[in-house]
Amino acid sequence: MASFRVAAFAAMTSLACLPSVAQASTCWYPEEARAAQIRGLQTMLMVGTLQCRHRSRASEHLYTDFILNQRRFLDHNSAILKARFVRENGWRDAQGAYDRFATSLANRYSEQLDASFFCETVHRYARLAARASREQLMDLADAVAVPPMIGQCRAPA
């Protein structure tokens, strides 16, 4: 556990200027904000793996391991996010809003590709995420994405 925290801290220090999760929405419950951070981590790893594969084929294997090992947790977080977009946008517009959110994250991480440290950092994170417990994965997500502002959400009708 201690070695994981040291490795995570080393990776975090090189990510100080990475983008925050989308802030434009009006209301985020804490669980939704946490799910958005997990999605931010997943998106950063996806974008980085695709864009940096010329430097390290190992990152592709690590990303695949991450997706396979964390599938249930990632699906659970995705369901939380989708429910949030249904609540905020209604059934008809929820999928489009979710897709815009996910695309916005990918675009923001793509903007980091010019940073010389990005590919190395993605590889480190993929290695950590592939073997992480849920708590460790949330620690990594904290390092990668600032959560959306948690607003005063209206009570469900």
N, C-alpha and C positions, 0 to 999 in steps of 0.2 A: 504494500500500500504506500509506504513512504517513497519507494522508488518511482511509483506511478506519479505521485504528487510532484516530485522533483522534475520528472520528464515533462509533465504538464506545465509546470511553471516555466521551464526553459522554452517550450513552444509558445506559451502565452506572451513572453516578453518580446517576441518577434512579431506579435499580432496587434500591437497597440493601436494601429491606425486602421484596422479592418472595419468594414461598415457595420452599422447597427441594423437591427431588424426594422422593418417598415414601421413608421411612427404615425402615418397619416390617418389611421382609423380613430374612431371616437371612443371606443370602449374595449378594454381587454381585461378579462378576469385573470388572476394570477396563474391559474393552470393553463390558460390559453397563451399567456406571455411566455411561460416555460416551454410549451410546445413549439412556439415560434422560434425560440432559441435553439431547440433541438433541430428544427427544420433548417435554421441558419447553418448549424454545424454540418448537417447532411449536404446542404447545397454547396458550402465551401469545399467539402471533400469531393463532391461530384465535379464541380467546375475545375478545381485544381487537378484532379486525376485526368480529366479529359484534355486539359490544356498542357499539362506537364508530362504527359506519357512519353514524350520523346526523350526526356531526361531519365525517367525511371519506370521501367515496366513493372517493377515490384509494387509501385503505388496502385496500379490497377488491381493486382491480386489482393492487396490490403483493403482497398475500397470494396471489392466483392466480398471479402470476409466480413467487413463491417456490416454491409447490407444483409448478408445471410445470418450473421450472429445476432444482429439487433432488429431483425425484421418485425417481430411482434411489437417491440417497443416503438419502432418508427411508425408502424401502422396505427398504433394507439394514439400517438401524437398527431398523426395526420388526421385521424377522425376527430380529435379535439379541435384542430384548426378548421376543418370543414364545417363542424357544428357551429363554430364561432362565426364563420362567414354566412351561414344560413341565418343565424340570429341577427346579424347586422345588415344583411342584404336581401333576405327572403330566399325561398327555394329557387325561384327562377334565375336570380342573378348570383347565387352563391358560388357556383362553379367558376364562373368568369372572374369573380373577385378573388377567389382562391388562386386561380391560374395567374392573374396579374400580380398577386403577392409573391408567388413562387418565381415568376419571371423577373420581378424586381430584385429579389435576392440574388438570383443568378447573374443578373446584369451588374449588380454592385460588386460581387466577387470577381467577375470578369475584369472589372476596372483595376483590380489589384495585380493583374498578371504582369504588369511592367515592373513591379517591385522585385528586386533581385532575390529576395528571401522567400518569395511566395511558394515556389515549387518545393523547396526544402522543408518549409513549414507544413505544407500539405502532406508531404510524405511522413513527417513526424506524427502529425495528428491522425493520419490514417492508421499508422502502426498502433498508436494508443487506442483509438476508437475501436479497432477490430477486436481487441481483447478486453475492453472496458466493462466494468459492471455498470448498472444503471446510474448509480451515484457518481461514478467516475465520468460517465458520459455526460451527465448534467454539469459536472465541473468543467469539462472541456467546452460544452456549449456556453457556459458563463464566460469563458475566455474568448470565444469566437464572436458572439453576438450579444449586443446590449439588448435587453428585453424591450418590447414596446412599452410605452407609458401605460401604466395601469390606471384606467379611468374609473369614474363612478358609473358602473353599469346599472341600467334600469332593471328592476326585478322582472323576471319572465312573467308574461301574461298568462 
